[in-house]
Amino acid sequence: MCGTVKDENVDTVEVANKGPAFGKRHVHVVLMFFLTGIAYTMRVNLSVAIVAMTDNTTSPNPDIPTYDWNDKSVVLSSFYWSYILLQIYAGKLGAVYGIKWFLVGTMAIDSVAFTSIPFFAEKFGSKGVMGCRIVQGLAQGFIYPSLAVILGQWAPLSERATMVAISMSGFTISNVVAMPIAGYICGSWYGWPMSFYVFGLLGVAWIIPWVIFGHNSPAEHKSITTEERTYIQRSVGYVESQENIRTPWKAILTSVPVWAYVIACYGSEWGFSTLLTEMPTYIDKIMKFDIQSNSWLSAAPYACLIIITWTSGFFSDYLINSGYISLPNGRKLFSTIALLGSGIALIVLAYIPETATALSIALLTATIGLGGTVTSGFSLNNIDLSPTFAGVITGFANSFCNVGSILAPLFVQFVVTDETDKLQWRIVFLVAAGISIASNVFYLAFTTTEVQWWNFPIGYNEKGEQLPVSEAIERQKSCRQYQK
């Protein structure tokens, strides 16, 4: 028993009736799409705004304040200082007490802190902005684990890649939409403060439909059809109540497949964070584009990312459901496209001359765009390995990965002492490429899509059915050493 088990539900998830064509599970995907989009908008807006905050020629309005800061990369990384703190417990707390109201509080706190940045920048300088970003990071630490919990409850296996791709593409679309809008606002008469007010209001607005339509699980949804509820629960095989379930920390932390997932996340996050926070500066200092052109060029790679994210999700589900590729090989294929492909693009970018602006944009677009396939690759492994503890695994992985999100901008601050020196940027790109490729090698060597034995609480079998008391006692004895 204390090994891995095959997912017995894989062959039985197809039922005669899946419920309405647009069911409650799809409503939750839409809600998660807007959640990730708005939350990420509030995360990345500063990457564009900070260029205007430190340049008095950006806005035609002379009353817009600007600052002389030499710690911009530190300001950009401050979000991640607190972002990692609660993630390990966020998924478990949400699973036990319900994700719904945690997300309401998260978005309320995040929106208020984000909207307060202009005030704190004026009163306390860069340290004030760091304070707001720390509060934002603390609040947003609940979002990614919460997303895993929601999808672990609502995403049937045969639709999982598509549902995850759509939900997570909100992160991407926020870059495409937010960066040009932020650039336009920063360059307008209203200046950079207005970008914080506009996007902060969206965060508050999202809470309303979530309170009305959001539910923790199919079991708690009062208006879901019986057909759709049955379809989801047969596929997911999920134990609804986690209030009395102990998290098998030892089993999770000693699971090699879990670490394969974590390492892949880390490799992807380092490169993504480097470009997310530093690409506007690179385009400004190396490629010499103004703020509005900069924002459009910074957004272009994310437009490519959206297309690849959505198409890879549909394509992955099609290939796997049609039998053209196995589930494990599907995860490996799309992970390799993201990690190896992005790494190669970064290596080429590191060595081309700074005058090759068109090729540079193409490579930046490829680096970020290819990352869209992670939503059909390793990003699904948390749910593959354990639908029950997907939020816990995601919280742990995200905490680990976001150490890279902290270190990547600080590494740039350390290496790039002259932002106009292409050779210094070369080091940044090569390090990111090396980490990405190495993480892919580790993932390919040790990943699996088998549901792990510790996914099923003591007292339940692999189908989520309650065991007889005598059998549950024997199982508990045999696996007790892992329940710590």
Secondary structure, DSSP 8 states (H G I E B T S, - for coil): --SB---TTGGG---S----SS-HHHHHHHHHHHHHHHHHHHHHHHHHHHHHHT-TTS-S-TTS-----S-HHHHHHHHHHHHTTSHHHHHHHHHHH-HHHHHHHHHHHHHHHHHTHHHHHHHHHHHHHHHHHHHHHHHHTTHHHHHHHHHHHH--GGGHHHHHHHHHHHHHHHHHHHHHHHHHHHTSTTHHHHHHHHHHHHHHHHHHHHHHH--S-GGG-SSS-HHHHHHHHHHH---S--TT----HHHHHT-HHHHHHHHHHHHHHHHHHHHHHHHHHHHHHTS---HHHHHHHHHHHHHHHHHHHHHHHHHHHHHHHTTSS-HHHHHHHHHHHHHHHHHHHHHHHHHS-TT-HHHHHHHHHHHHHHGGGGGGTGGGHHHHH-STTHHHHHHHHHHHHHHHHHHHHHHHHHH-SSTT-HHHHHHHHHHHHHHHHHHHHHHHHH---S-BGGGS-TTB-TTS-B--HHHHHHHHHHHGGG--
